[in-house]
Amino acid sequence: MINTPDSFSGEFKNKIDDAGVRQQVEGKNLYELTLKNKGGLVTPIIIEWTFVDGSKEIEKIPAEIWRTNEMR
């Protein structure tokens, strides 16, 4: 198990509780998405998840997400 580096806890986020996150996702399928800010505009990300049973869920990620890797 690798813990999250302290440098990943930015100005707008609390320090990540790695043990708590691991406990919440135990036994679940996980997917990793990579998003790129090609246009350079700071905007929230809106994702609509559609599940096998046809139900949908909308997740809104605030614009501050782009500050996490500002130097890349």
C-alpha positions as CSV (number, residue, x, y, z in Angstrom):
1,M,0.0,0.0,0.0
2,I,1.3,3.4,-1.0
3,N,0.1,6.4,1.0
4,T,-0.8,9.7,-0.8
5,P,2.2,12.1,-0.7
6,D,1.7,15.3,1.4
7,S,2.2,17.4,-1.7
8,F,-1.1,16.1,-3.1
9,S,-3.0,17.9,-0.4
10,G,-3.5,21.2,-2.0
11,E,-4.8,24.6,-0.9
12,F,-8.4,23.6,-1.6
13,K,-8.4,20.0,-0.3
14,N,-8.1,18.4,3.1
15,K,-5.3,15.9,3.7
16,I,-6.4,12.5,2.3
17,D,-7.2,9.8,4.9
18,D,-5.7,6.9,2.9
19,A,-6.9,4.2,5.4
20,G,-10.4,5.6,5.3
21,V,-10.5,5.6,1.5
22,R,-9.2,2.1,1.3
23,Q,-12.0,1.0,3.7
24,Q,-14.7,2.7,1.6
25,V,-13.6,1.1,-1.6
26,E,-12.8,-2.4,-0.4
27,G,-14.5,-5.0,-2.6
28,K,-15.6,-2.4,-5.2
29,N,-14.5,-2.1,-8.8
30,L,-12.4,1.0,-9.4
31,Y,-11.7,3.0,-12.6
32,E,-9.2,5.7,-13.2
33,L,-10.0,8.6,-15.5
34,T,-7.4,11.0,-16.8
35,L,-8.8,14.5,-17.7
36,K,-6.8,17.2,-19.5
37,N,-7.5,20.9,-19.6
38,K,-6.7,21.4,-23.3
39,G,-8.5,24.8,-23.6
40,G,-6.9,26.3,-20.5
41,L,-10.2,27.5,-19.1
42,V,-10.9,26.8,-15.5
43,T,-14.2,25.1,-15.4
44,P,-16.0,22.5,-13.3
45,I,-16.2,18.9,-14.6
46,I,-19.6,17.3,-14.9
47,I,-19.7,13.5,-15.4
48,E,-22.8,11.5,-16.0
49,W,-22.4,7.8,-15.0
50,T,-24.8,5.4,-16.6
51,F,-25.1,2.0,-14.8
52,V,-26.0,-1.4,-16.2
53,D,-29.5,-1.2,-14.6
54,G,-30.1,2.0,-16.6
55,S,-29.9,4.3,-13.6
56,K,-27.8,7.4,-13.9
57,E,-25.8,9.6,-11.5
58,I,-24.3,13.0,-12.1
59,E,-21.1,13.9,-10.4
60,K,-19.9,17.5,-10.3
61,I,-16.2,18.2,-9.6
62,P,-15.4,21.8,-8.8
63,A,-13.0,23.9,-10.9
64,E,-10.4,23.8,-8.2
65,I,-9.5,20.4,-9.5
66,W,-7.3,22.0,-12.1
67,R,-5.0,23.6,-9.3
68,T,-3.8,20.1,-8.2
69,N,-1.3,19.7,-11.1
70,E,-1.0,23.3,-12.2
71,M,2.7,22.9,-13.1
72,R,2.3,20.0,-15.6
